[in-house]
Amino acid sequence: MAGVIKRTMDLFRSKANKALDAAEDPRDTLDLGYKQMQDQVVELRRALADVATQRKRLELEAEKQQAQAAKLQDQAKAALDQGNEDLAREALTRRAAIAQHLSELESQHATVVEQEQRVAKSVEAIEAKVQAMRAEKELLKSSYTAAEAEAKAGELVSGISKSMGDSGAAIERAREKIDTMQARAGAVNELLDAGSLPDITGTGGDDIQAQLDKVKLSADVDAQLAALKAGKSDALESGEQA
């Protein structure tokens, strides 16, 4: 029986390794192996029940034969009391045959009792292994679940880090574009203020101020022209006096 249990455990380990190599969920494999061992316990218990039934049948048969032997003993005494020695001898002969049969029953009973004890020990041993396997499988399942959760967390963190890296690059590009647009807007405003660009929006200047500036510019030109004329006239006068 120990050999059967060992082969079963080896087969289970082999199947479990193959299942793990095939990327199957080892928790399912552990549960399957545990169920198979439970089924074996059920089969052993049935065998134990069969042996116990055979033992009980022998015991009942022995009780029946013992009762028959006692009855024949009483009948032999009664026959002698009646002076019928031949009948008494027949009763004792039958009783002797029953005694021999009882001896055989006793031998069979002893053999069956030994078988029952061995099967009972096997049941006890495999039940202990089943309980140990149950505790181990639950521990392994918990460890696998924890490792799986940790792996998923690592994958999520890795994904988040990648996303953050991509987001950081996008943010940096956005900042560069904003800086470029702000610089461009500043340059355009400077050109507008300097009058290098026409204001086509109609909102970039003051038309009244523009007219005032135009009049002022014309006045400045007239003043400069008058000054030139005055200077030329003074020069002519100085020449005539000389």
Sequence and secondary structure as in RCSB ss.txt:
>XXXX:A:sequence
MAGVIKRTMDLFRSKANKALDAAEDPRDTLDLGYKQMQDQVVELRRALADVATQRKRLELEAEKQQAQAAKLQDQ
AKAALDQGNEDLAREALTRRAAIAQHLSELESQHATVVEQEQRVAKSVEAIEAKVQAMRAEKELLKSSYTAAEAE
AKAGELVSGISKSMGDSGAAIERAREKIDTMQARAGAVNELLDAGSLPDITGTGGDDIQAQLDKVKLSADVDAQL
AALKAGKSDALESGEQA
>XXXX:A:secstr
 HHHHHHHHHHHHHHHHHHHHTT  HHHHHHHHHHHHHHHHHHHHHHHHHHHHHHHHHHHHHHHHHHHHHHHHHH
HHHHHHTT HHHHHHHHHHHHHHHHHHHHHHHHHHHHHHHHHHHHHHHHHHHHHHHHHHHHHHHHHHHHHHHHHH
HHHHHHHHHHHHHHHHHHHHHHHHHHHHHHHHHHHHHHHHHHHHTSS  TTS SS HHHHHHHHHHHHHHHHHHH
HHHHHHHHHHHHHHHH 
